[in-house]
Amino acid sequence: IPCAACDLCRGGAPAHCRSRRVLGSPSLDGALAQRVAIPARALVHVPDSIDDESALLAVPLASALHAARQVRLDRKAFVTVIGDNLIALLCAQVMAKRNATVRLLGQHTERMEICEKWGVRHRPLHEAGRRADQDVVIECTGTHTGLGAAIGLLKPRGMLIAKTLPAAPFPFDLAPVIDNELELVGSAVGSVNDAIASLAAGEIETTGLAPTRLNLDAAPAALTAAPLRTAIAA
């Protein structure tokens, strides 16, 4: 929730508000609270044509759409997405709809297989060679292994989109970034309004990505299992 008053908000970058508050942070209750009060300007209308399960994909889809807009594709580019979490899968689908040859590298076979119906190639990360031939790599794991692989996959002057916050700080070797003149771009938030519009227009295939719906008694187990996405019904 941006303040709408600081220089960044007034300058058109409210996502980077200097006084930004986030649901679930110490200063603001999360969605598991009995009641949540937030400004109306922070709400997004969901049309009746979008079911609840698909609407739950809006935030990660907004993140994927934002990453796609940060990539410059002026020819048939080679794009690799590292990871098989929800954001990685959505990034792969979104990029496949653009002028790019896309593949996904992950570690969970059952998740990667979702890519087949989108025409996106996939394989385990540890089986991928490091031929330094990719124009763009979107790194969605936030791990040292993922970032190291991303740098090894990129051709000189390629672009690395860092999509996921690392769980902990780790040393980062800048030598290959400098030697190969790589472009490193951070990618965090996106427009939920744009994501809702994309879902309403039927531009995104949600089959296989729809959340699991469980009753309230199963909530504790669902919150610790870390599935792709879970909807808790009262």
Secondary structure by P-SEA (a helix, b strand, c coil): ccccccccccccccccccccccccccccccccccbbbbccccbbbbcccccaaaaaaaaaaaaaaaaaaacccccbbbbbbccccaaaaaaaaaaaacccbbbbbccccccccccccccccccccccccccccccbbbbccccaaaaaaaaaaccccbbbbbcccccbbbbbbaaaaaaabbbbbbbccccaaaaaaaaaaccccccccbbbbbcccaaaaaaaacccbbbbcc
